[in-house]
Amino acid sequence: MVNRVLAIGAVSALVFCGESSRGAPAVFSDISLDEAVARTTEDGTLLIIDFTAEWCAPCKQMDKTTWVDEKVVAWIDEHGVALQIDVDKKRAIANKFQVRSMPLMVVVKEGEEYDRASGYRTGPELIAWLDDVKAGKREVDRLREAAEADGDNGAIDVQAKMQFAQKLVMTGRFDEALEEYVWLWENMLDHEMGMYGVRLSFFVGYVERLVMVHEPARTRFTALRDVLTERVNQPIVNMEQFVDWVALNRMIGDTDATIRWYAEHKNDPKARYLVDRVQHNLERLFIEGRRWEDLLELHPDPASVLEMQIQRDEEIDRMMKEHRRDEGLDAAQVARMKEGQRRFRRMEIATFYGAALAVGKPEAASRLVDLAFRFDESSEMVFDLVEAALDVDEARPDHLDWLEQRLNTDQDTRRANRLRSRVERSLEAHLEDLD
């Protein structure tokens, strides 16, 4: 179990360097971390630390709402000191506090970490948590109460139980978290069918992380997987049981079992409906394992698949415009979200481009290049394509032309020059091999 208790001496070794918090909301003090710990320990008040980053959209939204809320400012002014720490600029402090996700707020009481809360919080939500902390109640206690409360007709709040389980993991109570996760895996859809997508995506990741640090979790979920292994090897397979089996393989780190199944059944027409159902999972496994032939076998025409996904992104973007107004997102946040999506698609196109080159499919590669430049003419798109080609040792003379034609800034030039050198070395090495 990770010990989160921070002695004053240990904390004081991590100095905030007295840097100004200019740009941060005025509620945050411009003093060092060790000074803040010493001050609040001496006068018996609380130290509230907000961990943030320039790229964290929810963090930036809290800066504009929660941290300028008059009641939040008044509460902190009366009960303690607040600091804001950028995890990219203060990595040692972020590592000491084991920051894994943001927004993250940590309360230090008498020189020791007392509690932490993650995720976006409104002003009233933040004050409610801080009031509990001041009264000696940790968030895990509140989450436990919510998770155990009976709703209408005995309904269970699945999301509350999931938040409680995550908090148990965060605080090192792995055995309790395991019991909650097993219950959720087996029962959440009986209480909230709307959690179907979450169960097969985010929840799989939650369990996967617990398995990595708690061997009993691997044993327990392996047993659940093994029960389904017998069923997926039957002549007639229940699709939902098969999907669960694939997810469980991911949770316990045995994705080779999924790949072996694919190798045995990929040419069986009767199994095609199962392959189609877990296509996204297989795609991820093939990319992680650099199984380029399998990836292109799964998607013989990747440009068409990716173009449909891009069109779907654009449709979702159109549908979200009115919703964004309700959420109160500003233009900068919307731009960051859109750029994040574009970056993901750029990398996806580049990955398939590298795969097509690696397996000798020039037509597929050419179609991907055409799609790439129709989708995004930026230097970033060029760089992603060239790096993907270099990653599979398939540099082309065309790559030198691309790098020459799309230089817009000094930063582009520096990166392009580095890539150009790598392409030239790769081409020379191939010529030497031919000689």
Buried (B, 14 or more C-beta within 10 A) or exposed (E): EEEBEBEBEEBBEBBBEEEEBEEBBEBBBBBBBBBBBBBBBEEEBBBBBBBBBEEBBBBBBBBEBBBBBEEBBEBBEEBBBBBBBBBEEBEEBBEBBEBEEBBBBBBBBBBBBBBBBBBBBEBEEBBEBBEBBBEEBBBBEBBBEBBEEEEEEEEBBBBBBBBBBBBBBBBBBBEBBBEBBBBBBEEBBEBBEEBEEBBBEEBBEBBBBBBEEBEEBBEBBBEBBEEBBEBBEEEEBBEEEBBBBBBBBBBBEBBEBBBEBBEEBBEEEEBEEBBEBBEEBBBBBBBEEEBBEBBBBBBEEBBEBBBEBBEEBEEEBEEBEEEBEEEEBEEEBBEBBEEEBBBEBBBBBBBBBBBBBBBEBEEBBEBBBEBBBEBBEBBBBBBBBBBBBBBBEBBBEEBBEBBEEBBEEEEBBEBBEEBBEBBBEBBEEEEEEEE
